Amino acid sequence: MRLYTLPAWRLRWELVEGGGDPASYVEQVYERIRLFEKTLNSYITLRSMEEVVEEVEQQVREARRGAYKPLAGVLLAVKDNIAVEGLPNTCASRMLSKYIPPYTATVVERLVEAGAVVIGKTNMDEFAMGSTGETSAYGPTRNPWSINRVPGGSSSGTAAAVAAALATIGLGNDTGGSIRLPAAWTGLYGLKSTYGLVSRYGLVSYAESLEQIGPMTRNIMDLAVMMEAMAGFDPRDSTSLDYTPSRGVYTAAVERGEEGARLSVALLEDMVEHEAVSEDVRRVVYRAAEALEEMGAKVSREKVGRHVAYYALPAYYVIAMCEASSNLARYDNIRYGYREPPRPWEGWNTYYSRVRGEGFGREVKRRIMLGSWMLSAGYKDQYYVRALRLRRMVRDRLLSLAERYDVLLLPSAVTMPPRLGEAITDPVKLYMLDTVSVQANLSGLPALTVPAGKVRSIPLGVQLMARPLGEPRLFTAASMIATATGLHDLIAEPVG
């Protein structure tokens, strides 16, 4: 039996209840890694198969003895800016190429407690700064559905690994669409939860007021199972909400969606008709609206206004770059960073500039310098403070709509995935890829990417948003789309 093709919830049943062989499952996944990893470049660090088999068998044994393990034996790919004790945590940067954390992120601890087994650390845009997966110091990741195209970023490696069944489930993080965009381009479900619902402890910070760790899967039920394990208050994270969802709330929401539900849905018309959005994307979004109507939802059209549709993107980048310049100041080769001794008679400023110039890639340096400039005297009020004001306007407008409707529907990407090298040389073109995704990060609202169509054999997702802690409604709506379209459990077979 091809165990690697199964969604996590069913795989767990096969391994624990159905007599499936855990070693066979791991061997099948590693065989796919042997076949496709050289092409995809989805992993930076891969654990040995012997170690992984031993841990999978242990998790399955404990579940068979009655331990509550909803993810028993399921292989988990972890983005390489999320700490796992004993494994390198490079952030795809030369600056942290030798850093091995002595602790594990809260979300990984909780998933392991639920039975998951970490298979390795995945490739990404350097320090999560990018939308294509091409800024990594370890080389670009390729889209498994079309290997000459990008998978999206910054969670590029997790997206490619899960989409090609080089792991069953994955973790990414989302600062301005870094989970939802690659999920939209690789046929996955990807969630940026309500800000503070999932612990950020163990995540290397880029822009802490915007980013959240989140799950990426091929099946909406798997996403719900992961969230039930991950979500909840963490005293080690100062941004954590004092809220823990009850067991079964997300999986029950998925089951409601399979039967259809009378949800109220707002189709955000000016986001769909935005000049940056391609005709292919528009058609898929409108088909998703029709699918929701077929399943019993009532779809209405709304406009968010120009400040949400057009001005949110520059506001996001001002805030993100300012926070990045502050967060990345610590990497100075003394407190953090790779070890490079000073040259004879080299002054401190020269040394500091040299090691940071050697350790960081072009895109990271661009964002640090722009952020530092925008925070400098004479410019802070003109850029950063104005961006914060606009952020509040975006939040207020989206929150007002989310209070009136169960779900908001909009694109998850503005176009089909670019070809390798097509966007990375033009910063404006690169940043425009985030046009429809940054609003959720600015507002703190939950947002979910759902596969909703295919264009030239490449899957394309749409985006659902809801009020704070409205994840159950997102899961119900996503389940309705999955039932209507049949686009779930998609597995890419990379060729070429």
LINFEN-V386908 format. One record per residue. SS is DSSP state (H for helix, E for strand, - for the rest). Layout:
SS
SS
//
This chain:
-
-
H
H
H
-
-
H
H
H
H
H
H
H
H
H
-
-
-
-
-
H
H
H
H
H
H
H
H
H
H
H
H
H
H
H
H
H
H
H
-
-
E
E
E
E
-
-
H
H
H
H
H
H
H
H
H
H
H
H
H
H
H
H
-
-
-
-
-
-
-
-
-
-
E
E
E
E
E
-
-
E
-
-
-
-
-
E
-
-
-
-
-
H
H
H
-
-
-
E
-
-
-
-
-
H
H
H
H
H
H
H
H
-
-
-
E
E
E
E
E
E
-
-
-
H
H
H
-
-
-
-
-
-
-
-
-
-
-
-
-
-
E
-
-
E
-
-
E
-
-
-
-
-
-
H
H
H
H
H
H
H
H
-
-
-
-
-
E
E
E
E
E
E
-
-
-
-
-
H
H
H
H
H
H
H
-
-
E
E
E
E
-
-
-
-
-
-
-
-
-
-
E
-
-
-
-
-
-
-
-
E
E
E
E
E
E
-
-
H
H
H
H
H
H
H
H
H
H
H
-
-
-
-
-
-
-
-
-
-
-
-
-
-
-
-
-
-
H
H
H
H
H
H
H
H
H
H
-
-
-
-
-
E
E
E
E
E
H
H
H
H
-
-
-
-
-
-
H
H
H
H
H
H
H
H
H
H
H
H
H
H
H
H
-
-
-
E
E
E
E
E
-
-
-
H
H
H
H
-
H
H
H
H
H
H
H
H
H
H
H
H
H
H
H
H
H
H
H
H
E
-
-
-
-
E
-
-
-
-
-
-
-
-
-
-
-
H
H
H
H
H
H
H
H
H
H
H
H
-
-
H
H
H
H
H
H
H
H
H
H
H
H
H
-
-
-
-
-
-
H
H
H
H
H
H
H
H
H
H
H
H
H
H
H
H
H
H
H
H
H
H
H
H
-
-
E
E
E
E
E
-
-
-
-
-
-
-
E
-
-
-
-
-
-
-
H
H
H
H
H
H
-
-
-
-
-
H
H
H
H
H
H
-
-
-
E
E
E
E
E
E
E
E
E
-
-
E
E
E
E
E
E
E
E
-
-
-
-
-
H
H
H
H
H
H
H
H
H
H
H
H
H
H
H
-
-
-
-
-
-
-
-
-
-
-
//
